[in-house]
Amino acid sequence: MIKSPHPALDLSFMCPRKVGCGMIYWNVETTGSYTEDCKLGGQYGTEFLTYIGRHPTNGNATLLGCIVADMDGHPATGLKIGFMAEVNRYAMGLARIIHGPGSIAENLASAAGGEA
């Protein structure tokens, strides 16, 4: 039996496979509205980011790739767009902190006498 924390149990858009082993990484249903799907996909993105932030494991380091692979061929485009937009928003924010002007990388390089 799978125990929590485990993404298939803890994330609302994932579930264990009913037959065999493994997980369904993108188990979602469209609302019927592209706009609402984008919002719901964004909520799934926030849920995912919160989860990996709280559980930074080696297994979760590859979780995004598994989710994206499961999205392939899934018709709910708004859900995908909303999810990826939220993940990208977080990635841009963190990239700005690490690599942007006045960033950690720039400050470290400057302190070491080099360039970022």
C-alpha positions, 0 to 999 in steps of 0.5 A: 500500500502506498503511504502519504506523502505520495503524489498519487495520494496527495495531489488532486489531479493524480491517482494510483492506477486501478489495474497494475502498478504506477500512477496516472499523473494527469487525471483531470476532467474539463469543466467545458469552459476554456476560461474555467479550465485555465483557472483550474489548471492554474490551481493544479499548478499551485497545488503541485508547486506547494507539494514539491516545496514541502516534499523536495525529494529525488522522486519529486524532482522528476515529477513535472516531467511525468505529469507533462508526459501524461498530458500528451494527447489529453484533450483538456488544453485549458487545464494544461495551459493553466497548469504550465502557466502557473509553473512558468510564473514560479520559474520566472520568479525564481530565475529572477531572484537567482539570475536577474540584476542584483541576483544571488548569482550576480552578487556571488560573482561580484564578491568573487571578483568575476561576472555572473 
